[in-house]
């Protein structure tokens, strides 16, 4: 809980077709508490670029 408040942006990307890993479930608990935290799941190679574009798009003023 000390790292996220000091970060400008933090993202967690899980790459799996199976059910989510333990770390995913722990991060789910934090997602609603921090606006600077994002989570995404990549299941196929085709998901990689769309997910990265969404996570790292420029903010509009």
C-alpha positions in Angstrom: 0.0 0.0 0.0 3.0 2.3 0.0 4.0 1.9 -3.6 0.7 2.8 -5.5 0.1 6.2 -3.9 3.6 7.3 -5.0 3.3 6.0 -8.6 2.0 8.1 -11.5 0.6 5.0 -13.1 0.8 1.3 -12.5 -0.5 -1.5 -14.6 -0.7 -5.3 -14.2 -1.1 -7.4 -17.3 -1.7 -11.1 -17.0 -1.1 -13.3 -20.0 -3.1 -16.5 -19.7 -6.0 -18.4 -21.3 -6.7 -20.2 -18.1 -8.3 -18.9 -14.9 -6.7 -15.9 -13.2 -3.7 -16.4 -11.0 -3.6 -15.6 -7.3 -1.9 -12.2 -7.9 -4.8 -11.1 -10.2 -7.3 -11.7 -7.4 -5.1 -9.8 -4.9 -4.8 -6.8 -7.3 -8.6 -6.9 -7.9 -8.9 -5.7 -4.3 -6.8 -2.7 -5.0 -8.2 -1.7 -8.4 -11.2 0.2 -7.1 -9.1 2.1 -4.5 -6.5 3.6 -6.9 -7.3 5.7 -10.0 -3.7 5.2 -11.2 -3.9 1.4 -11.3 -5.1 -0.6 -14.2 -5.5 -4.4 -14.8 -5.9 -6.2 -18.1 -5.8 -9.8 -19.3 -4.2 -10.9 -22.5 -5.5 -14.2 -23.8 -4.2 -14.3 -27.4 -1.4 -12.6 -29.4 -4.1 -10.5 -31.1 -4.9 -8.9 -27.7 -1.4 -7.6 -27.1 -1.4 -4.3 -29.1 -5.0 -3.3 -28.3 -4.4 -3.8 -24.6 -1.2 -1.8 -24.6 -2.8 1.0 -26.6 -5.6 1.2 -24.1 -3.4 1.1 -21.1 -0.8 3.6 -22.3 -2.9 6.1 -24.3 -2.2 9.8 -23.7 -4.4 11.5 -21.2 -6.6 14.3 -22.5 -6.6 17.5 -20.6 
